[in-house]
Amino acid sequence: MGHKGLKRSCVAVAVALLAMVHVSVSVPFVMFHGISAQCSNDRDANFTQLLTNLSGSPGFCVEIGNGVADSWLMPLTRQAEIACEKVKQMKELSQGYNIVGRSQGNLVARGLIEFCDGGPPVYNYISLAGPHAGISSVPMCGSGLFCKLADDLIKGDIYSDFIQDHLAPSGYLKIPTNMKKYLESSKYLPRLNNEIPNQRNSTYKERFASLHNLVLVKFQDDKVIVPKDSSWFGFYPDGEFEPLLSAQQTKLYTEDWIGLKTLDDAGKVKFVSVAGEHIRMADEDVVKHVVPYLQNKPSSVQRLNRKTKEPLRP
């Protein structure tokens, strides 16, 4: 090879390396809606599109089952399994993605992060009014034949196998004065939060703690999530309905059952409080607290380093 040919080759290699370092791609995001909702509803479809328009990143509302009915009647363990299957099939997410969750959808999102084997990595997770520490009462569904069925289930033995298998909110109903029954019979949240002594799973903790950013948004006038501080992992002490404990006062945090303290110590948790009722978020708050975490653009080299230096994670 002549001098000029060698020079051209060197220039080509240099350009390729620079492109590898500097060229970035938008990281896609997925959105999980809450209970009594579905992706085809204007509210959820428009919110996903709004986030895409504001962030410039492609977004997808991931539907679980048939939407509204399954959001109530499909157990959350199954909902998380379906979410895992769906994201693994989406080629757009193969290099990693961000998550936005609304209300109950956050428990599907966390199940996806903690339980999903072999899936693409999750970078940022933005939680809007998530009942992360549980709820002490289940909101009534409303009117109509379907809601009558749901409400009748709510009034039954919430920790029975039948209701745990047929009513999604039963999986995160946590009665502080009945913790023994909750830990023994609740089929979702105790596992998700690594609450069961001698059954704590280090893999769940490692996966959750590997997030780049965790944004926890609490709504100041929320009457659906009780207590509303559950959106920040705050809850009541075992055996009592008072005082309300902050996240940092709970054993989940102090003993770091799921890696929340690890993330917080690293400066990766944002505890955000906004005005408004349940998931009623002003556009300016969306721009301030959500959009920045959908605009991260890891370079090719960063993604390669993640794959080679960090443990493989689903």
C-alpha positions as CSV (number, residue, x, y, z in Angstrom):
1,M,0.0,0.0,0.0
2,G,1.4,3.4,-0.9
3,H,1.8,6.4,1.3
4,K,-1.4,8.0,0.1
5,G,-3.4,4.8,0.5
6,L,-2.1,4.3,4.0
7,K,-2.9,7.9,4.9
8,R,-6.5,7.5,3.5
9,S,-6.9,4.3,5.5
10,C,-5.7,6.0,8.7
11,V,-8.1,8.9,8.1
12,A,-11.0,6.5,7.5
13,V,-10.2,4.6,10.8
14,A,-10.0,7.9,12.7
15,V,-13.3,9.1,11.3
16,A,-14.9,5.8,12.2
17,L,-13.6,6.0,15.8
18,L,-14.8,9.6,16.1
19,A,-18.2,8.6,14.8
20,M,-18.3,5.8,17.3
21,V,-17.5,8.1,20.2
22,H,-19.7,11.1,19.2
23,V,-22.6,9.8,17.2
24,S,-25.5,9.2,19.5
25,V,-29.0,7.8,19.1
26,S,-32.2,8.6,20.9
27,V,-33.1,6.1,23.6
28,P,-36.7,5.0,23.2
29,F,-39.1,4.8,26.1
30,V,-42.1,2.7,27.0
31,M,-45.1,3.8,29.0
32,F,-47.3,1.7,31.2
33,H,-50.8,3.1,32.0
34,G,-52.6,2.7,35.2
35,I,-55.8,0.9,36.3
36,S,-59.1,1.5,34.4
37,A,-57.1,2.7,31.4
38,Q,-55.8,1.4,28.1
39,C,-53.3,2.6,25.4
40,S,-56.0,3.4,23.0
41,N,-57.6,5.9,25.3
42,D,-57.0,9.4,24.3
43,R,-55.6,10.2,27.7
44,D,-52.8,7.6,27.5
45,A,-52.2,7.8,23.7
46,N,-51.9,11.6,23.9
47,F,-49.6,11.5,26.9
48,T,-47.2,9.1,25.2
49,Q,-47.3,11.3,22.1
50,L,-46.7,14.4,24.2
51,L,-43.6,12.9,25.8
52,T,-42.3,11.9,22.3
53,N,-43.0,15.4,21.0
54,L,-41.3,17.1,23.9
55,S,-38.3,14.8,24.2
56,G,-37.7,13.8,20.6
57,S,-37.4,10.2,21.6
58,P,-39.6,7.5,20.2
59,G,-42.2,6.3,22.7
60,F,-44.5,3.3,22.9
61,C,-47.5,2.6,25.2
62,V,-47.3,-1.1,26.0
63,E,-50.7,-2.7,26.4
64,I,-51.2,-5.6,28.8
65,G,-54.0,-7.9,27.8
66,N,-57.2,-6.1,26.7
67,G,-56.6,-2.9,28.6
68,V,-59.2,-1.8,31.1
69,A,-60.6,-5.1,32.3
70,D,-57.2,-6.8,32.6
71,S,-55.8,-3.8,34.4
72,W,-58.3,-4.8,37.2
73,L,-58.7,-8.6,36.9
74,M,-55.3,-9.9,35.7
75,P,-52.8,-10.6,38.6
76,L,-49.8,-8.4,38.5
77,T,-47.4,-11.3,38.3
78,R,-48.9,-12.2,34.9
79,Q,-49.0,-8.6,33.8
80,A,-45.3,-8.3,34.5
81,E,-44.6,-11.5,32.6
82,I,-46.5,-10.2,29.6
83,A,-44.5,-6.9,29.8
84,C,-41.3,-8.8,29.8
85,E,-42.3,-10.9,26.8
86,K,-43.4,-7.8,24.9
87,V,-40.2,-5.7,25.5
88,K,-38.0,-8.6,24.5
89,Q,-39.8,-8.8,21.1
90,M,-39.5,-5.0,20.4
91,K,-36.4,-4.5,18.2
92,E,-36.6,-0.8,18.9
93,L,-35.6,-1.5,22.6
94,S,-32.8,-4.0,21.9
95,Q,-30.0,-1.5,22.9
96,G,-31.8,-0.3,26.0
97,Y,-34.7,2.0,26.9
98,N,-36.4,4.2,29.5
99,I,-39.7,3.6,31.3
100,V,-42.5,6.0,32.3
101,G,-45.1,4.5,34.6
102,R,-48.5,5.9,35.7
103,S,-50.2,4.7,38.9
104,Q,-50.6,0.9,39.0
105,G,-48.5,0.7,35.8
106,N,-45.5,1.4,37.9
107,L,-45.8,-2.0,39.6
108,V,-45.8,-3.6,36.2
109,A,-42.7,-1.5,35.3
110,R,-40.9,-2.5,38.4
111,G,-41.8,-6.2,37.9
112,L,-40.3,-5.8,34.4
113,I,-37.1,-4.3,35.8
114,E,-36.6,-6.8,38.7
115,F,-38.1,-10.1,37.3
116,C,-37.5,-10.1,33.6
117,D,-34.7,-12.5,32.4
118,G,-32.9,-11.8,29.2
119,G,-34.4,-8.4,28.4
120,P,-32.7,-5.2,27.2
121,P,-31.3,-2.8,29.9
122,V,-33.4,-0.1,31.4
123,Y,-31.6,3.2,31.8
124,N,-34.0,5.8,33.4
125,Y,-37.3,5.0,35.2
126,I,-39.8,7.8,35.8
127,S,-42.6,6.9,38.2
128,L,-45.8,9.0,38.3
129,A,-47.9,8.3,41.4
130,G,-46.7,4.7,41.8
131,P,-48.0,2.7,44.8
132,H,-44.5,1.4,45.5
133,A,-44.9,0.7,49.2
134,G,-48.5,-0.5,48.8
135,I,-51.9,1.0,49.5
136,S,-53.8,0.7,52.7
137,S,-57.2,0.8,51.0
138,V,-58.4,-0.2,47.5
139,P,-60.2,2.5,45.5
140,M,-63.7,1.5,44.4
141,C,-64.1,1.0,40.6
142,G,-67.2,3.0,39.9
143,S,-70.5,2.1,38.3
144,G,-71.5,-0.4,35.7
145,L,-71.6,-4.3,35.6
146,F,-67.9,-4.7,35.3
147,C,-67.2,-2.3,38.2
148,K,-69.8,-4.1,40.4
149,L,-67.8,-7.3,39.9
150,A,-64.5,-5.6,40.8
151,D,-66.1,-3.9,43.9
152,D,-67.6,-7.2,45.1
153,L,-64.1,-8.7,44.9
154,I,-62.6,-5.8,46.8
155,K,-65.1,-6.4,49.6
156,G,-64.1,-10.1,50.0
157,D,-61.1,-11.6,51.7
158,I,-58.4,-9.6,49.9
159,Y,-55.6,-12.0,50.8
160,S,-57.5,-15.2,49.7
161,D,-56.0,-17.1,46.7
162,F,-59.1,-16.4,44.6
163,I,-59.0,-12.7,45.0
164,Q,-55.2,-12.5,44.7
165,D,-55.5,-14.4,41.4
166,H,-58.4,-12.3,40.1
167,L,-58.0,-8.7,41.3
168,A,-54.8,-6.8,40.4
169,P,-54.9,-4.2,43.3
170,S,-55.0,-7.1,45.8
171,G,-51.4,-7.7,45.0
172,Y,-50.3,-4.4,46.6
173,L,-52.9,-3.9,49.3
174,K,-51.0,-3.7,52.5
175,I,-52.9,-3.5,55.8
176,P,-50.4,-2.4,58.4
177,T,-52.4,-4.1,61.2
178,N,-52.4,-7.4,59.3
179,M,-48.8,-7.8,58.2
180,K,-48.6,-11.5,59.0
181,K,-51.4,-12.3,56.5
182,Y,-49.9,-9.8,54.0
183,L,-46.5,-11.4,54.0
184,E,-47.9,-14.9,53.9
185,S,-50.6,-14.5,51.3
186,S,-50.1,-11.4,49.1
187,K,-48.7,-12.7,45.9
188,Y,-47.0,-9.6,44.4
189,L,-45.7,-6.7,46.4
190,P,-43.9,-8.7,49.2
191,R,-41.8,-10.3,46.4
192,L,-41.3,-7.1,44.4
193,N,-40.1,-5.3,47.5
194,N,-38.0,-8.2,48.9
195,E,-40.0,-8.0,52.1
196,I,-40.1,-11.7,53.0
197,P,-37.3,-12.6,55.5
198,N,-35.0,-15.3,54.3
199,Q,-36.4,-15.0,50.8
200,R,-34.7,-11.8,49.7
201,N,-33.5,-12.1,46.1
202,S,-30.2,-10.3,45.4
203,T,-30.8,-10.4,41.7
204,Y,-33.9,-8.2,42.1
205,K,-31.9,-5.7,44.1
206,E,-29.0,-5.7,41.6
207,R,-31.3,-5.1,38.7
208,F,-33.2,-2.2,40.3
209,A,-30.0,-0.7,41.7
210,S,-28.5,-0.6,38.1
211,L,-30.9,2.1,37.0
212,H,-29.1,5.3,35.9
213,N,-31.9,7.5,37.3
214,L,-35.0,6.9,39.3
215,V,-37.6,9.7,39.3
216,L,-40.4,9.3,41.9
217,V,-43.2,11.8,41.4
218,K,-45.8,12.3,44.2
219,F,-49.0,14.2,43.6
220,Q,-49.8,16.5,46.5
221,D,-53.6,16.1,46.2
222,D,-53.6,12.4,45.5
223,K,-56.6,10.6,47.0
224,V,-56.2,7.4,45.1
225,I,-52.8,6.3,46.4
226,V,-53.2,6.0,50.2
227,P,-50.9,7.0,51.7
228,K,-49.7,9.3,48.9
229,D,-46.2,9.0,50.2
230,S,-46.2,5.4,48.9
231,S,-45.2,7.1,45.6
232,W,-41.9,7.8,47.4
233,F,-41.7,4.4,49.1
234,G,-43.1,5.9,52.3
235,F,-45.6,3.9,54.4
236,Y,-46.9,3.2,57.9
237,P,-45.0,1.2,60.5
238,D,-45.9,-2.5,60.9
239,G,-48.9,-2.8,63.2
240,E,-49.9,0.9,63.1
241,F,-51.6,3.5,60.9
242,E,-49.4,6.2,62.3
243,P,-47.0,7.8,62.2
244,L,-46.4,7.9,58.4
245,L,-42.8,7.0,57.7
246,S,-40.7,8.6,55.1
247,A,-39.0,6.2,52.7
248,Q,-35.7,6.8,54.5
249,Q,-37.3,5.6,57.8
250,T,-38.5,2.3,56.4
251,K,-36.6,-1.0,56.7
252,L,-36.9,-1.4,53.0
253,Y,-34.6,1.6,52.7
254,T,-32.4,1.3,55.7
255,E,-31.7,-2.4,55.1
256,D,-31.6,-1.7,51.3
257,W,-33.9,-4.6,50.4
258,I,-34.2,-3.6,46.7
259,G,-31.3,-1.2,46.2
260,L,-33.3,2.1,46.8
261,K,-30.7,3.3,49.3
262,T,-27.9,2.3,47.0
263,L,-29.4,4.4,44.2
264,D,-30.1,7.3,46.6
265,D,-26.6,7.3,48.1
266,A,-25.3,7.5,44.5
267,G,-27.5,10.6,43.8
268,K,-29.6,8.7,41.3
269,V,-33.0,9.1,43.0
270,K,-35.1,12.3,42.5
271,F,-38.0,12.7,45.0
272,V,-40.4,15.1,43.2
273,S,-43.6,16.6,44.6
274,V,-46.0,18.3,42.2
275,A,-49.3,20.0,42.7
276,G,-52.4,18.2,41.5
277,E,-54.7,15.2,41.9
278,H,-53.8,11.6,41.0
279,I,-51.6,11.6,37.7
280,R,-53.0,15.1,36.8
281,M,-49.7,16.6,35.9
282,A,-49.3,20.2,34.6
283,D,-47.4,20.4,31.3
284,E,-44.7,22.6,32.9
285,D,-44.1,19.8,35.5
286,V,-43.8,17.3,32.7
287,V,-41.2,19.4,30.9
288,K,-39.3,20.0,34.1
289,H,-39.4,16.5,35.8
290,V,-40.0,13.9,33.1
291,V,-38.7,15.1,29.7
292,P,-35.0,15.5,30.7
293,Y,-34.8,11.8,31.6
294,L,-36.1,10.8,28.2
295,Q,-33.5,12.8,26.4
296,N,-30.4,10.9,27.4
297,K,-28.4,9.7,24.5
298,P,-25.7,7.2,25.4
299,S,-23.0,6.9,22.7
300,S,-22.1,3.7,21.0
301,V,-19.0,3.5,23.2
302,Q,-21.0,3.9,26.4
303,R,-23.3,1.1,25.3
304,L,-20.3,-1.1,24.5
305,N,-18.7,-0.3,27.8
306,R,-21.9,-1.2,29.6
307,K,-22.0,-4.6,27.8
308,T,-18.4,-5.4,28.5
309,K,-17.7,-3.9,31.9
310,E,-21.0,-4.5,33.7
311,P,-22.7,-7.9,34.4
312,L,-25.3,-8.9,31.8
313,R,-28.7,-7.8,33.0
314,P,-32.1,-8.6,31.7
